[in-house]
Amino acid sequence: MGFFDKLFGRQQEEETTMTNLNIGIVLGSTREGRVSPQVGAWVKELADKRGDANYTIIDIADYKLPLLGEGEATGAVAWSEIIAKQDGFVFIVQEYNHSITGALKNALDYLREEWNNKAAGIVSYGSVGGARATEHLRGILGELLVADVRVHPALSLFTDFENYTEFKPAEVQANSVNEMLDQVIPWSTALKTIRQ
Ligand SMILES: Cc1cc2nc3c(=O)[nH]c(=O)nc-3n(C[C@H](O)[C@H](O)[C@H](O)COP(=O)(O)O)c2cc1C
């Protein structure tokens, strides 16, 4: 391979890394009967249409993380690996007693560097759109050096779900998800440069 081929090849590689962002869509709840998989699948469908990143659903329940420091955390290595791979996140957040779930807090506590210097958006739901849980999460993300964006799709248990369990989002919510991703993508791209 000649000098220019090498140079061109390298440029191409760099371009791919710049545009091929990995964004993890993290499901925050783990209880039986949870609605978070429906919300996560909807966000992924909207996100995939954009073609601006590799979007992956990350289900905390798959990693079977015991409370930090209690029991054998057999899934901890895989948890670390999947989070390390991401350039940014969309947290699917449900409100439990005016905050985030214990499962999400525990999963966040497991790692540090893997979260650092990355961006995130939050899609939440609850009786008031999961607003109180979201504000708690923003404080936690600050400590983990995760830059959370301003636009926040907030889904109502009363108007975006049927019988509080069947997810039927109002049409306008899709715009909100796209506006949130319009902020997550450039921030994830920018923060990638300071991790290299
Ligand atoms: C333990 C618990 C506490 C809850 N507390 C609140 C609350 O403080 N505010 C609220 O709006 N909804 C609250 N809810 C309702 C949840 O937001 C709703 O059930 C939602 O579907 C839970 O998300 P999940 O189905 O993904 O687990 C609570 C639900 C549970 C299970």
Ligand as a Chemical Component Dictionary entry (heavy atoms), coordinates in Angstrom:
data_LIG
# 
_chem_comp.id                   LIG 
_chem_comp.type                 NON-POLYMER 
_chem_comp.pdbx_formal_charge   0 
_chem_comp.three_letter_code    LIG 
# 
loop_
_chem_comp_atom.comp_id 
_chem_comp_atom.atom_id 
_chem_comp_atom.alt_atom_id 
_chem_comp_atom.type_symbol 
_chem_comp_atom.charge 
_chem_comp_atom.model_Cartn_x 
_chem_comp_atom.model_Cartn_y 
_chem_comp_atom.model_Cartn_z 
_chem_comp_atom.pdbx_ordinal 
LIG C1  C1  C 0 -42.129 1.207  43.816 1  
LIG C2  C2  C 0 -42.854 2.158  42.909 2  
LIG C3  C3  C 0 -42.916 3.488  43.228 3  
LIG C4  C4  C 0 -43.541 4.394  42.383 4  
LIG N1  N1  N 0 -43.535 5.724  42.693 5  
LIG C5  C5  C 0 -43.977 6.623  41.790 6  
LIG C6  C6  C 0 -43.811 8.012  42.011 7  
LIG O1  O1  O 0 -43.284 8.451  43.011 8  
LIG N2  N2  N 0 -44.233 8.873  41.055 9  
LIG C7  C7  C 0 -44.810 8.443  39.883 10 
LIG O2  O2  O 0 -45.147 9.268  39.053 11 
LIG N3  N3  N 0 -44.990 7.116  39.654 12 
LIG C8  C8  C 0 -44.586 6.207  40.571 13 
LIG N4  N4  N 0 -44.729 4.866  40.331 14 
LIG C9  C9  C 0 -45.421 4.443  39.108 15 
LIG C10 C10 C 0 -44.385 4.105  38.043 16 
LIG O3  O3  O 0 -43.825 5.261  37.482 17 
LIG C11 C11 C 0 -45.040 3.248  36.954 18 
LIG O4  O4  O 0 -45.534 2.074  37.556 19 
LIG C12 C12 C 0 -44.073 2.871  35.859 20 
LIG O5  O5  O 0 -44.723 2.057  34.913 21 
LIG C13 C13 C 0 -42.882 2.118  36.428 22 
LIG O6  O6  O 0 -41.950 1.817  35.430 23 
LIG P1  P1  P 0 -41.676 0.299  34.983 24 
LIG O7  O7  O 0 -43.033 -0.260 34.519 25 
LIG O8  O8  O 0 -40.718 0.382  33.856 26 
LIG O9  O9  O 0 -41.170 -0.432 36.178 27 
LIG C14 C14 C 0 -44.151 3.930  41.192 28 
LIG C15 C15 C 0 -44.093 2.573  40.877 29 
LIG C16 C16 C 0 -43.443 1.688  41.699 30 
LIG C17 C17 C 0 -43.352 0.228  41.320 31 
# 
loop_
_chem_comp_bond.comp_id 
_chem_comp_bond.atom_id_1 
_chem_comp_bond.atom_id_2 
_chem_comp_bond.value_order 
_chem_comp_bond.pdbx_ordinal 
LIG C1  C2  SING 1  
LIG C2  C3  SING 2  
LIG C2  C16 DOUB 3  
LIG C3  C4  DOUB 4  
LIG C4  N1  SING 5  
LIG C4  C14 SING 6  
LIG N1  C5  DOUB 7  
LIG C5  C6  SING 8  
LIG C5  C8  SING 9  
LIG C6  O1  DOUB 10 
LIG C6  N2  SING 11 
LIG N2  C7  SING 12 
LIG C7  O2  DOUB 13 
LIG C7  N3  SING 14 
LIG N3  C8  DOUB 15 
LIG C8  N4  SING 16 
LIG N4  C9  SING 17 
LIG N4  C14 SING 18 
LIG C9  C10 SING 19 
LIG C10 O3  SING 20 
LIG C10 C11 SING 21 
LIG C11 O4  SING 22 
LIG C11 C12 SING 23 
LIG C12 O5  SING 24 
LIG C12 C13 SING 25 
LIG C13 O6  SING 26 
LIG O6  P1  SING 27 
LIG P1  O7  DOUB 28 
LIG P1  O8  SING 29 
LIG P1  O9  SING 30 
LIG C14 C15 DOUB 31 
LIG C15 C16 SING 32 
LIG C16 C17 SING 33 
# 
